[in-house]
Amino acid sequence: MSNLIRKTDEKIHTFINDVKQGKTWGSYDIAFNTVNILKEVVAEGDWRTAQNLMDLVRTEGKKLTKSLPLQASVGNMVRRILKIIREEYIATQQNKQEEVDPQDSLHKIVTSEGDVDDYNKVLPELCPSILEHISEFEMELETSADNIAQQARQHIHSNEIIMTLGKSASVEAFLKKAATERKFEVIVAECAPFCLGHELAVSLGKSKIQTTVIADSAIFAIMSRVNKVIIGTHTVMANGGLRAICGSHIVALAAKHYSVPVIVLAPMYKLSPQYLCSYDQDAFNSFVSPEGILEYSDGSILSKVHTYNPVFDYVPPELVTLFISNTGGHAPSYVYRLLSELYHPDDYDL
């Protein structure tokens, strides 16, 4: 057992360092690595009951979430694995009951989930079924980007002008998929000071998509010509709000003013049961060096100025028209229902 703990701790430590150093980045890679670590805990951990396993997963999950508080997909994957354990425990228990009493009523089977107060019964078949379910979930993660891109033709039509912000892998794949069947124009806000919009524009240009890069200050001026805004997001909060790249709030406000629909591409692993606490910005945002917009040679001026360069914006749900996930399109008001399907209420607070 001590060897497993040491081995798992090493993996967690390496993973955390890779994320902090930028070697592993992007919500998908972070989510997939988290699932792999927890899958190893399930496969090789010293546990006998589902309750033991949930305690073990929760312990390892806390190490990850405390070290990476801004990576919501880490906590989301811990909650998802806990939900899988609960589901498989209930399913395995039902199968045993059916073997004992084949005449068991349908009503009893349907309502049995609410009867589970503890998960302390030893079920030998539990481990293989949990691992199989996690493998299926990994397949779902792998195909989520493709499933979102496949919906592009339903939302982008010929000769439309689409605005986006910065660079999102989901948005890039979505636009390129639409370009195989439609001809349209894309306007990319550069998203200073990181200016990742330039990278997206180059990539779209290589796919023969007519693309224009604009400064962030021109967003409002251009918005009246735009048909749709399509952006990615870092996290979807429990109320349907977004933790998205800085500048997203400006885009969403301008779109609201001109009644332009805002479509957000968000795979299900980005859906978090957390809310924004306005008094706890450290848990929601991070601040980076403003060197991209201020030169250090202006030392005499900089010494008198406090400059903040936040990474994320909060976009309230009333500014979002539609979420497109790997399971289809959803209104922000439907997020609470998706949360109840993805995570168990007892696991919202890890």
Secondary structure, DSSP 8 states (H G I E B T S, - for coil): -HHHHHHHHHHHHHHHHHHHTTSS-SHHHHHHHHHHHHHHHHHHS--SBHHHHHHHHHHHHHHHHHH-TT-HHHHHHHHHHHHHHHHHHHHHHHHHHHHH-TT--HHHHHHGGGG-----SB-TTHHHHHHHHHHHHHHHHHHHHHHHHTTHHHH--TT-EEEEES--HHHHHHHHHHHTT---EEEEE--TTTTTHHHHHHHHHHTT-EEEEE-GGGHHHHHTT-SEEEEE-SEE-TTS-EEEETTHHHHHHHHHHTT--EEEE--GGGB-S----TT-GGGT--B--GGGTS-TT-HHHHTT-----BSEEEE-GGG--EEEETTEEE-GGGHHHHHHHHS-GGGS--
